[in-house]
Amino acid sequence: MKIGVAKEIKNNENRVALTPAGVDRLKSQGHQVMIEKSAGLGSALPDEAYLKAGATIAPDAATVWAKNDMVLKVKEPLSSEWPHMRKGQTLFTYLHLAADRALTEGVVKTGSYCFAYETLEHNHGLPLLTPMSEVAGRMAIQAGAKFLEAPAGGSGILLGGVPGVRPAKVLIIGGGVVGTQAARMAAGLGAEVTILDVNLDRMRYLDEILPKNCRTVYSTPHAVREALPETDLVVGAILIPGAAAPKLIKREDLKLMRKGSVIVDVAVDQGGCIETVHATTHAEPTYVIDGVIHYCVANMPGAVPRTSTLALTNATLPWVERLAKLGPIAAVEASAELRTAANVLGGKITYEAVAQAFDMQYVPALEAAKSLH
């Protein structure tokens, strides 16, 4: 198969979807690999490294899209990229369609086969989302600590406090991968951490593995409102695979929070779990509502591209190999995991949560695949 890697064009997105080591693996299996010029520079991976691994270098994005059967990316295609996509071509990337109707309609119209990293399920987990969730969870605390500082507009509280002065209070909504990593970071810095979740088994597990300055509380609207007046940093860490995140903090709830407190909504890719969030960029990461600082960068791991690229490609490469070997239609039919990653096939929405988000028609992936033979 001819496989292309497009350079990311989202604001301050410096990750790349394939490393030179990945090129070497794919070449050894008989595939051809093309990398857009300078695609890896943001992750300290120069074109020379890709050439040495056996890739060809494309002068621009149009060439990558035109010359390859499958295109690998990190983030969803922006509107300027949709015209490059074509019927029968495969795209493998983070899509997050349920948060963006225009994107969903855009990729449906292309007739391409769109597979999403974030919905691929394996052994009851989301292996291609996990590494970036780990990065984002840890970064949420770094960002929160920064914007709690007075020069950044925050209340001027040190996350871990000092002897004789209380530390900050951190509220984490969701005890999954993002929430767990955020809790570890915040607790390690000395903050008082509360994690809200509805899964009792998960809370028992977190109670066992997290330090004593972390506590778990069953998540209800009342529990959220009760915690907000004393909270300095809120981390939104809710994930419903492939679907829009539920809004657990309402607009009126912000009035309960202290001025200069901070919200970091890691769920913004899926629409956010706080009613007042909208996606921001690394160039302009925050905005303020009712005195509360909102940090809602939709590609947080893009700020640490070296770490993020290596972590991501370690996870994605085996699935890239399988998809390239089988091709999109056979992959859907033969691989239960890649079937869960199939979000759009030949103009049909094949992931139910995406269709439900916009009240659009859903066609099971197997059914869509059969119609495309």
VOPAGU-2260 file (C-alpha; in pm, 1 decimal, decimal comma):
REM VOPAGU-2260
SITE   aa  ch    i         X         Y         Z
SITE  MET   A    0       0,0       0,0       0,0
SITE  LYS   A    1     105,9     359,0     -59,2
SITE  ILE   A    2     100,8     539,3     275,5
SITE  GLY   A    3     134,5     914,8     318,0
SITE  VAL   A    4     197,8    1124,3     628,6
SITE  ALA   A    5      59,8    1478,0     619,0
SITE  LYS   A    6     208,3    1765,0     815,6
SITE  GLU   A    7     -20,6    1890,7    1090,5
SITE  ILE   A    8    -160,6    2238,8    1028,9
SITE  LYS   A    9    -366,2    2290,1    1343,7
SITE  ASN   A   10    -248,1    2580,4    1559,9
SITE  ASN   A   11      74,5    2486,4    1740,6
SITE  GLU   A   12      31,5    2117,1    1657,5
SITE  ASN   A   13     384,6    1979,5    1634,5
SITE  ARG   A   14     320,5    1607,5    1655,4
SITE  VAL   A   15     364,5    1377,6    1356,5
SITE  ALA   A   16     178,6    1053,9    1284,7
SITE  LEU   A   17     478,4     832,9    1201,3
SITE  THR   A   18     842,1     817,2    1313,2
SITE  PRO   A   19    1138,6     704,3    1103,1
SITE  ALA   A   20    1126,5     375,1    1294,9
SITE  GLY   A   21     767,9     334,4    1178,6
SITE  VAL   A   22     874,7     402,0     819,7
SITE  ASP   A   23    1134,6     130,2     850,8
SITE  ARG   A   24     873,0    -117,8     979,9
SITE  LEU   A   25     624,4     -40,4     703,7
SITE  LYS   A   26     892,4     -54,3     432,8
SITE  SER   A   27    1002,2    -398,2     556,5
SITE  GLN   A   28     645,5    -517,5     496,4
SITE  GLY   A   29     646,8    -399,2     136,6
SITE  HIS   A   30     463,2     -69,3     172,0
SITE  GLN   A   31     568,8     263,1      19,9
SITE  VAL   A   32     583,2     560,3     255,8
SITE  MET   A   33     573,6     931,0     168,5
SITE  ILE   A   34     625,2    1207,5     426,8
SITE  GLU   A   35     530,1    1569,1     369,6
SITE  LYS   A   36     831,7    1799,0     383,5
SITE  SER   A   37     914,6    1912,6     739,8
SITE  ALA   A   38     628,4    1707,5     889,6
SITE  GLY   A   39     848,9    1577,2    1169,1
SITE  LEU   A   40    1049,3    1889,6    1250,3
SITE  GLY   A   41     822,9    1991,9    1539,1
SITE  SER   A   42     902,7    1659,1    1703,6
SITE  ALA   A   43    1276,4    1691,7    1629,2
SITE  LEU   A   44    1250,4    1436,1    1347,1
SITE  PRO   A   45    1418,3    1584,9    1037,2
SITE  ASP   A   46    1347,5    1486,6     677,7
SITE  GLU   A   47    1692,8    1326,5     658,9
SITE  ALA   A   48    1591,8    1070,3     920,6
SITE  TYR   A   49    1288,2     972,7     716,5
SITE  LEU   A   50    1491,3     950,3     395,9
SITE  LYS   A   51    1741,2     725,9     571,0
SITE  ALA   A   52    1454,3     499,5     682,3
SITE  GLY   A   53    1335,8     465,3     322,1
SITE  ALA   A   54    1059,7     725,4     287,5
SITE  THR   A   55    1020,1     970,8       2,9
SITE  ILE   A   56     965,2    1339,3      83,2
SITE  ALA   A   57     665,2    1517,6     -70,2
SITE  PRO   A   58     694,6    1890,6    -141,2
SITE  ASP   A   59     345,3    1971,0     -12,6
SITE  ALA   A   60      24,8    1836,2     138,2
SITE  ALA   A   61    -154,6    1814,0    -196,4
SITE  THR   A   62     102,8    1561,3    -316,5
SITE  VAL   A   63      63,5    1347,3      -4,9
SITE  TRP   A   64    -313,8    1333,8     -39,9
SITE  ALA   A   65    -307,2    1278,4    -417,3
SITE  LYS   A   66     -43,6    1006,5    -433,9
SITE  ASN   A   67    -136,8     774,6    -146,0
SITE  ASP   A   68    -399,3     512,8     -68,1
SITE  MET   A   69    -388,1     583,7     306,0
SITE  VAL   A   70    -303,0     908,0     483,4
SITE  LEU   A   71    -190,3     917,5     845,9
SITE  LYS   A   72    -242,3    1223,3    1062,4
SITE  VAL   A   73    -257,1    1313,9    1429,4
SITE  LYS   A   74    -547,2    1560,1    1439,6
SITE  GLU   A   75    -873,2    1581,5    1248,9
SITE  PRO   A   76    -853,2    1724,3     896,0
SITE  LEU   A   77    -927,5    2096,3     890,2
SITE  SER   A   78   -1167,7    2239,2     631,8
SITE  SER   A   79    -877,3    2333,0     403,1
SITE  GLU   A   80    -782,3    1963,9     387,9
SITE  TRP   A   81   -1125,9    1825,7     301,2
SITE  PRO   A   82   -1094,0    1903,4     -71,9
SITE  HIS   A   83    -782,2    1683,2     -82,8
SITE  MET   A   84    -971,3    1378,3      49,9
SITE  ARG   A   85   -1121,8    1148,6    -209,3
SITE  LYS   A   86   -1352,4     854,1    -252,8
SITE  GLY   A   87   -1188,9     522,9    -161,5
SITE  GLN   A   88    -896,3     681,2      25,6
SITE  THR   A   89    -829,2     582,9     387,0
SITE  LEU   A   90    -763,1     833,2     666,2
SITE  PHE   A   91    -635,9     717,7    1006,1
SITE  THR   A   92    -618,1     989,6    1272,9
SITE  TYR   A   93    -788,8    1137,2    1578,6
SITE  LEU   A   94   -1126,3    1250,2    1446,2
SITE  HIS   A   95   -1350,3    1346,7    1742,6
SITE  LEU   A   96   -1645,0    1378,5    1505,6
SITE  ALA   A   97   -1915,4    1396,8    1773,0
SITE  ALA   A   98   -1792,5    1741,6    1875,5
SITE  ASP   A   99   -1812,4    1894,4    1526,4
SITE  ARG   A  100   -2106,2    1860,6    1288,3
SITE  ALA   A  101   -1934,6    2052,5    1006,8
SITE  LEU   A  102   -1635,9    1817,6    1020,9
SITE  THR   A  103   -1862,9    1513,1    1022,3
SITE  GLU   A  104   -2058,3    1635,2     721,2
SITE  GLY   A  105   -1734,6    1737,1     549,1
SITE  VAL   A  106   -1567,8    1397,1     570,6
SITE  VAL   A  107   -1891,5    1213,8     485,2
SITE  LYS   A  108   -1910,1    1406,6     157,9
SITE  THR   A  109   -1556,8    1300,7      59,1
SITE  GLY   A  110   -1655,8     933,6      29,5
SITE  SER   A  111   -1333,4     833,3     204,7
SITE  TYR   A  112   -1278,9     566,9     470,4
SITE  CYS   A  113   -1218,0     745,0     801,6
SITE  PHE   A  114   -1080,2     548,1    1095,8
SITE  ALA   A  115   -1047,4     719,0    1435,7
SITE  TYR   A  116    -771,5     646,4    1685,2
SITE  GLU   A  117    -993,4     747,7    1976,4
SITE  THR   A  118   -1270,3     490,5    1920,6
SITE  LEU   A  119   -1054,5     182,6    1853,4
SITE  GLU   A  120   -1135,3     -68,1    2127,9
SITE  HIS   A  121    -909,7    -353,3    2235,0
SITE  ASN   A  122    -936,8    -566,2    2549,7
SITE  HIS   A  123   -1211,9    -336,1    2681,3
SITE  GLY   A  124    -982,4     -34,2    2654,3
SITE  LEU   A  125    -893,1     247,2    2414,9
SITE  PRO   A  126    -524,4     180,0    2342,4
SITE  LEU   A  127    -475,1     461,7    2091,4
SITE  LEU   A  128    -636,0     724,1    2314,1
SITE  THR   A  129    -461,6     615,0    2634,8
SITE  PRO   A  130    -110,8     756,6    2571,0
SITE  MET   A  131    -243,8    1100,5    2480,9
SITE  SER   A  132    -483,6    1089,5    2775,3
SITE  GLU   A  133    -183,7    1021,6    2998,0
SITE  VAL   A  134      -2,3    1322,6    2853,6
SITE  ALA   A  135    -308,3    1549,2    2872,7
SITE  GLY   A  136    -389,2    1447,3    3230,0
SITE  ARG   A  137     -41,7    1539,3    3346,2
SITE  MET   A  138     -36,9    1858,9    3141,4
SITE  ALA   A  139    -372,1    1966,9    3288,6
SITE  ILE   A  140    -206,4    2012,8    3626,5
SITE  GLN   A  141      92,3    2197,0    3477,9
SITE  ALA   A  142    -143,0    2433,7    3296,7
SITE  GLY   A  143    -367,2    2477,0    3599,0
SITE  ALA   A  144     -72,6    2555,9    3825,2
SITE  LYS   A  145      55,1    2814,1    3575,9
SITE  PHE   A  146    -274,8    2995,8    3537,4
SITE  LEU   A  147    -335,6    3003,3    3912,8
SITE  GLU   A  148     -36,3    3238,5    3929,2
SITE  ALA   A  149    -126,3    3608,0    3966,3
SITE  PRO   A  150      63,9    3728,1    3654,3
SITE  ALA   A  151    -150,7    3485,8    3450,5
SITE  GLY   A  152    -468,9    3625,4    3605,2
SITE  GLY   A  153    -513,2    3357,3    3868,4
SITE  SER   A  154    -586,7    3381,8    4238,3
SITE  GLY   A  155    -218,1    3362,8    4324,9
SITE  ILE   A  156    -221,0    3030,0    4505,3
SITE  LEU   A  157      64,6    2780,3    4492,5
SITE  LEU   A  158     -68,5    2436,3    4407,6
SITE  GLY   A  159     125,8    2258,4    4680,9
SITE  GLY   A  160     123,5    2536,3    4939,3
SITE  VAL   A  161     412,5    2564,6    5189,4
SITE  PRO   A  162     445,9    2471,6    5558,1
SITE  GLY   A  163     188,0    2671,0    5748,2
SITE  VAL   A  164     -14,3    2763,5    5437,3
SITE  ARG   A  165    -279,0    2537,5    5292,5
SITE  PRO   A  166    -228,0    2393,8    4943,3
SITE  ALA   A  167    -468,6    2441,8    4655,3
SITE  LYS   A  168    -778,5    2227,4    4627,8
SITE  VAL   A  169    -812,8    2038,6    4299,3
SITE  LEU   A  170   -1140,7    1887,1    4179,2
SITE  ILE   A  171   -1110,1    1623,2    3907,7
SITE  ILE   A  172   -1431,4    1519,2    3733,4
SITE  GLY   A  173   -1379,6    1165,8    3602,3
SITE  GLY   A  174   -1153,1     891,3    3729,9
SITE  GLY   A  175   -1035,3     742,8    3399,6
SITE  VAL   A  176    -689,4     769,8    3249,9
SITE  VAL   A  177    -690,7    1151,5    3231,3
SITE  GLY   A  178    -828,9    1188,0    3582,1
SITE  THR   A  179    -588,3     937,8    3731,6
SITE  GLN   A  180    -283,4    1100,0    3575,9
SITE  ALA   A  181    -403,2    1446,2    3678,1
SITE  ALA   A  182    -458,0    1324,1    4034,6
SITE  ARG   A  183    -109,3    1176,6    4052,5
SITE  MET   A  184      48,6    1500,2    3933,1
SITE  ALA   A  185    -158,2    1722,6    4160,9
SITE  ALA   A  186    -106,1    1497,1    4461,8
SITE  GLY   A  187     265,9    1477,9    4391,7
SITE  LEU   A  188     282,4    1857,2    4406,1
SITE  GLY   A  189     105,1    1851,3    4740,5
SITE  ALA   A  190    -245,0    1967,0    4646,1
SITE  GLU   A  191    -563,1    1844,2    4813,4
SITE  VAL   A  192    -731,1    1633,2    4544,1
SITE  THR   A  193   -1092,4    1520,9    4509,0
SITE  ILE   A  194   -1192,1    1284,8    4226,4
SITE  LEU   A  195   -1556,6    1252,4    4125,7
SITE  ASP   A  196   -1676,2     938,9    3947,6
SITE  VAL   A  197   -1981,6     712,5    3931,0
SITE  ASN   A  198   -1800,2     379,9    3901,9
SITE  LEU   A  199   -1760,4     237,2    4251,8
SITE  ASP   A  200   -1513,3     -28,6    4142,8
SITE  ARG   A  201   -1296,9     238,6    3980,6
SITE  MET   A  202   -1312,5     452,0    4294,8
SITE  ARG   A  203   -1206,7     157,2    4510,0
SITE  TYR   A  204    -910,2     105,1    4278,0
SITE  LEU   A  205    -816,1     474,1    4291,1
SITE  ASP   A  206    -845,6     470,8    4669,1
SITE  GLU   A  207    -586,4     193,9    4677,1
SITE  ILE   A  208    -330,5     335,0    4431,9
SITE  LEU   A  209    -340,7     709,4    4498,6
SITE  PRO   A  210    -174,8     884,3    4793,3
SITE  LYS   A  211    -359,0     997,9    5106,2
SITE  ASN   A  212    -407,6    1354,4    4983,3
SITE  CYS   A  213    -652,4    1217,5    4723,0
SITE  ARG   A  214   -1010,1    1125,9    4806,0
SITE  THR   A  215   -1289,6     988,3    4593,2
SITE  VAL   A  216   -1649,4    1114,3    4599,4
SITE  TYR   A  217   -1950,0     973,5    4416,0
SITE  SER   A  218   -2037,2    1214,6    4136,5
SITE  THR   A  219   -2374,8    1388,2    4148,0
SITE  PRO   A  220   -2477,0    1743,0    4050,4
SITE  HIS   A  221   -2506,3    1819,5    4421,3
SITE  ALA   A  222   -2154,3    1689,0    4491,2
SITE  VAL   A  223   -2016,5    1909,0    4213,1
SITE  ARG   A  224   -2192,4    2222,0    4340,5
SITE  GLU   A  225   -2087,5    2146,3    4697,9
SITE  ALA   A  226   -1719,5    2122,2    4599,0
SITE  LEU   A  227   -1694,7    2426,8    4370,8
SITE  PRO   A  228   -1684,8    2708,3    4633,6
SITE  GLU   A  229   -1366,2    2563,2    4786,9
SITE  THR   A  230   -1201,2    2452,6    4462,4
SITE  ASP   A  231    -905,1    2634,6    4309,4
SITE  LEU   A  232    -856,4    2412,8    4002,6
SITE  VAL   A  233   -1116,7    2202,2    3821,2
SITE  VAL   A  234   -1005,1    1939,9    3571,0
SITE  GLY   A  235   -1272,6    1806,1    3334,0
SITE  ALA   A  236   -1179,3    1447,2    3251,9
SITE  ILE   A  237   -1498,8    1283,6    3127,6
SITE  LEU   A  238   -1492,0    1048,6    2829,1
SITE  ILE   A  239   -1774,6     863,4    2660,1
SITE  PRO   A  240   -1601,1     694,7    2363,2
SITE  GLY   A  241   -1692,4     862,4    2036,7
SITE  ALA   A  242   -1975,8    1063,9    2190,6
SITE  ALA   A  243   -2016,0    1420,4    2310,1
SITE  ALA   A  244   -1919,9    1470,4    2674,6
SITE  PRO   A  245   -2206,0    1542,0    2920,5
SITE  LYS   A  246   -2214,6    1893,6    3069,9
SITE  LEU   A  247   -2153,7    1842,8    3442,1
SITE  ILE   A  248   -2079,7    2203,3    3539,7
SITE  LYS   A  249   -2349,5    2445,4    3428,2
SITE  ARG   A  250   -2318,4    2812,5    3341,0
SITE  GLU   A  251   -2477,7    2923,0    3667,9
SITE  ASP   A  252   -2239,9    2702,3    3868,8
SITE  LEU   A  253   -1948,2    2933,9    3786,8
SITE  LYS   A  254   -2093,2    3185,9    4032,5
SITE  LEU   A  255   -2007,8    2939,1    4310,2
SITE  MET   A  256   -1637,4    2952,0    4225,5
SITE  ARG   A  257   -1381,6    3199,8    4357,8
SITE  LYS   A  258   -1245,8    3469,2    4127,1
SITE  GLY   A  259    -913,9    3364,2    3978,9
SITE  SER   A  260    -985,6    2991,6    4002,1
SITE  VAL   A  261    -908,9    2781,3    3695,4
SITE  ILE   A  262   -1093,5    2526,5    3481,8
SITE  VAL   A  263    -896,0    2291,8    3253,8
SITE  ASP   A  264   -1137,2    2088,9    3038,8
SITE  VAL   A  265    -948,2    1800,6    2878,8
SITE  ALA   A  266   -1278,9    1678,6    2732,8
SITE  VAL   A  267   -1299,0    1979,7    2499,0
SITE  ASP   A  268   -1215,5    1752,4    2202,2
SITE  GLN   A  269   -1553,5    1589,3    2262,3
SITE  GLY   A  270   -1736,8    1915,9    2326,2
SITE  GLY   A  271   -1628,4    1957,9    2688,1
SITE  CYS   A  272   -1792,4    1853,2    3015,8
SITE  ILE   A  273   -1839,4    2213,4    3133,7
SITE  GLU   A  274   -2114,3    2420,8    2974,8
SITE  THR   A  275   -1901,4    2733,7    2928,5
SITE  VAL   A  276   -1609,7    2576,0    2742,8
SITE  HIS   A  277   -1513,6    2621,8    2381,3
SITE  ALA   A  278   -1194,4    2505,9    2215,0
SITE  THR   A  279    -890,7    2732,1    2239,5
SITE  THR   A  280    -539,5    2710,8    2096,8
SITE  HIS   A  281    -188,8    2712,6    2237,1
SITE  ALA   A  282    -151,8    3063,5    2091,6
SITE  GLU   A  283    -451,8    3189,6    2292,0
SITE  PRO   A  284    -515,7    2916,7    2548,7
SITE  THR   A  285    -749,9    3087,9    2795,2
SITE  TYR   A  286   -1053,4    3310,0    2836,6
SITE  VAL   A  287   -1240,4    3430,2    3145,3
SITE  ILE   A  288   -1608,3    3395,5    3237,2
SITE  ASP   A  289   -1739,6    3522,0    3573,6
SITE  GLY   A  290   -1382,0    3563,9    3691,2
SITE  VAL   A  291   -1298,4    3197,7    3626,7
SITE  ILE   A  292   -1009,6    3123,0    3390,8
SITE  HIS   A  293   -1091,9    2859,4    3128,2
SITE  TYR   A  294    -804,5    2664,5    2966,8
SITE  CYS   A  295    -955,8    2456,5    2685,3
SITE  VAL   A  296    -680,3    2376,7    2436,5
SITE  ALA   A  297    -805,0    2100,7    2208,2
SITE  ASN   A  298    -460,9    1955,3    2134,8
SITE  MET   A  299    -281,6    1981,6    2466,9
SITE  PRO   A  300     -22,5    1707,4    2389,5
SITE  GLY   A  301      87,4    1910,9    2086,6
SITE  ALA   A  302     278,4    2136,1    2327,3
SITE  VAL   A  303     513,1    1848,5    2416,7
SITE  PRO   A  304     545,4    1696,0    2070,5
SITE  ARG   A  305     859,9    1493,4    2123,7
SITE  THR   A  306     710,3    1297,0    2413,2
SITE  SER   A  307     365,7    1285,3    2254,4
SITE  THR   A  308     477,5    1166,3    1910,3
SITE  LEU   A  309     681,1     881,2    2052,7
SITE  ALA   A  310     403,3     776,6    2290,9
SITE  LEU   A  311     137,3     796,8    2020,0
SITE  THR   A  312     324,7     612,6    1746,8
SITE  ASN   A  313     424,6     334,7    1986,2
SITE  ALA   A  314      52,1     268,1    2020,1
SITE  THR   A  315     -70,8     331,8    1665,8
SITE  LEU   A  316     192,5     154,1    1456,7
SITE  PRO   A  317      64,8    -204,2    1503,5
SITE  TRP   A  318    -281,9     -92,0    1391,9
SITE  VAL   A  319    -141,3     105,3    1099,5
SITE  GLU   A  320      37,2    -213,6     994,1
SITE  ARG   A  321    -281,9    -418,5    1015,8
SITE  LEU   A  322    -491,2    -161,3     830,7
SITE  ALA   A  323    -227,8    -132,2     557,0
SITE  LYS   A  324    -200,9    -508,9     520,7
SITE  LEU   A  325    -575,8    -574,9     498,5
SITE  GLY   A  326    -702,7    -257,0     335,6
SITE  PRO   A  327   -1003,2     -68,3     478,7
SITE  ILE   A  328   -1287,3    -298,2     375,0
SITE  ALA   A  329   -1118,5    -626,1     465,9
SITE  ALA   A  330    -999,2    -467,4     792,0
SITE  VAL   A  331   -1356,2    -389,5     892,3
SITE  GLU   A  332   -1463,7    -742,7     809,8
SITE  ALA   A  333   -1168,1    -924,6     967,1
SITE  SER   A  334   -1071,2    -709,2    1266,4
SITE  ALA   A  335   -1318,8    -636,8    1544,8
SITE  GLU   A  336   -1086,3    -367,0    1673,4
SITE  LEU   A  337   -1050,1    -178,6    1345,3
SITE  ARG   A  338   -1425,3    -212,1    1300,5
SITE  THR   A  339   -1469,9      -2,8    1616,4
SITE  ALA   A  340   -1230,3     255,7    1471,1
SITE  ALA   A  341   -1434,4     292,6    1151,4
SITE  ASN   A  342   -1633,3     615,9    1189,9
SITE  VAL   A  343   -1718,0     694,5     825,9
SITE  LEU   A  344   -1707,7     451,0     533,6
SITE  GLY   A  345   -1785,7     563,3     180,9
SITE  GLY   A  346   -2023,9     840,3     281,3
SITE  LYS   A  347   -2194,4     647,0     562,1
SITE  ILE   A  348   -2154,6     715,5     936,5
SITE  THR   A  349   -2052,8     385,7    1088,8
SITE  TYR   A  350   -2004,3     485,3    1453,4
SITE  GLU   A  351   -2336,7     503,3    1634,0
SITE  ALA   A  352   -2248,7     771,6    1889,9
SITE  VAL   A  353   -2146,4    1010,5    1611,5
SITE  ALA   A  354   -2473,4     959,5    1426,2
SITE  GLN   A  355   -2670,3    1008,9    1748,1
SITE  ALA   A  356   -2486,8    1333,2    1826,7
SITE  PHE   A  357   -2628,9    1495,6    1512,7
SITE  ASP   A  358   -2942,7    1287,1    1455,4
SITE  MET   A  359   -2792,3    1149,5    1134,7
SITE  GLN   A  360   -2830,2     805,5     981,6
SITE  TYR   A  361   -2617,0     527,7    1128,4
SITE  VAL   A  362   -2506,6     225,8     925,9
SITE  PRO   A  363   -2317,8     -56,0    1105,4
SITE  ALA   A  364   -1961,2     -81,8     978,6
SITE  LEU   A  365   -2000,9    -440,3     858,3
SITE  GLU   A  366   -2310,3    -349,6     661,2
SITE  ALA   A  367   -2136,6     -49,3     505,0
SITE  ALA   A  368   -1833,5    -258,7     417,5
SITE  LYS   A  369   -2044,6    -519,3     238,4
SITE  SER   A  370   -2209,2    -250,4      27,9
SITE  LEU   A  371   -1866,5    -119,1     -80,1
SITE  HIS   A  372   -1734,0    -444,9    -225,7
